[in-house]
Amino acid sequence: MRYHERKSFLLREWDRWLQTQPDDLQPTARDALQFFCKLQDMQSPLLDFRPRRNDRWRVIHALLLNEGRVSD
């Protein structure tokens, strides 16, 4: 799966997951970590990539931060 495909799938999955969570004003890094752990528990194919320098959690967190989906 290419980066842009993975990115769009991750963002869609994030949006779906966020709808199942209690309403918060702005999701935080803690929410992003819970989402990441859910993906790990599910053994999601969205995490089947080799990060260049960082671990997978940092890649997912950075993506959500850069897209304005979470506050730090």
C-alpha positions as CSV (number, residue, x, y, z in Angstrom):
1,M,0.0,0.0,0.0
2,R,1.4,3.4,-0.9
3,Y,1.8,6.2,1.5
4,H,-1.1,8.3,0.2
5,E,-3.4,5.4,0.2
6,R,-2.4,4.4,3.8
7,K,-2.7,8.0,4.9
8,S,-6.3,8.3,3.6
9,F,-7.3,4.9,5.1
10,L,-5.8,5.9,8.4
11,L,-7.6,9.2,8.5
12,R,-10.9,7.6,7.6
13,E,-10.4,5.0,10.3
14,W,-9.5,7.7,12.7
15,D,-12.7,9.6,11.9
16,R,-14.8,6.4,12.4
17,W,-13.1,5.6,15.7
18,L,-13.5,9.2,16.9
19,Q,-17.3,8.9,16.3
20,T,-17.4,6.1,18.8
21,Q,-15.7,8.1,21.5
22,P,-17.3,10.5,24.0
23,D,-17.4,14.0,22.6
24,D,-14.3,16.0,23.4
25,L,-13.7,19.6,22.3
26,Q,-10.4,18.7,20.6
27,P,-8.9,15.2,20.5
28,T,-5.4,15.0,22.1
29,A,-2.3,12.9,21.9
30,R,-3.9,10.5,24.5
31,D,-6.8,9.9,22.1
32,A,-4.3,9.2,19.3
33,L,-2.5,6.7,21.4
34,Q,-5.7,4.9,22.3
35,F,-6.5,4.8,18.5
36,F,-3.0,3.4,17.8
37,C,-3.4,0.8,20.5
38,K,-6.7,-0.3,19.0
39,L,-5.0,-0.7,15.6
40,Q,-2.3,-2.8,17.2
41,D,-4.8,-5.0,19.1
42,M,-6.7,-5.5,15.8
43,Q,-3.4,-6.3,14.0
44,S,-4.5,-3.8,11.4
45,P,-2.8,-3.9,8.1
46,L,-2.6,-0.1,8.3
47,L,0.3,-0.6,10.6
48,D,2.2,-2.9,8.2
49,F,4.9,-0.4,7.2
50,R,8.5,0.2,8.0
51,P,9.1,3.6,9.5
52,R,12.3,5.2,8.4
53,R,13.5,6.7,11.7
54,N,10.6,6.7,14.1
55,D,8.5,4.0,15.5
56,R,5.0,3.5,14.1
57,W,3.3,5.3,17.0
58,R,5.3,8.5,16.2
59,V,4.4,8.2,12.5
60,I,0.7,7.9,13.3
61,H,0.8,10.7,15.8
62,A,2.7,13.0,13.5
63,L,0.2,12.3,10.7
64,L,-2.7,13.2,12.9
65,L,-0.9,16.3,14.2
66,N,0.0,17.5,10.7
67,E,-3.6,17.0,9.5
68,G,-4.9,19.0,12.4
69,R,-6.8,16.0,13.8
70,V,-5.3,16.2,17.3
71,S,-3.8,18.8,19.6
72,D,-0.5,18.0,21.3
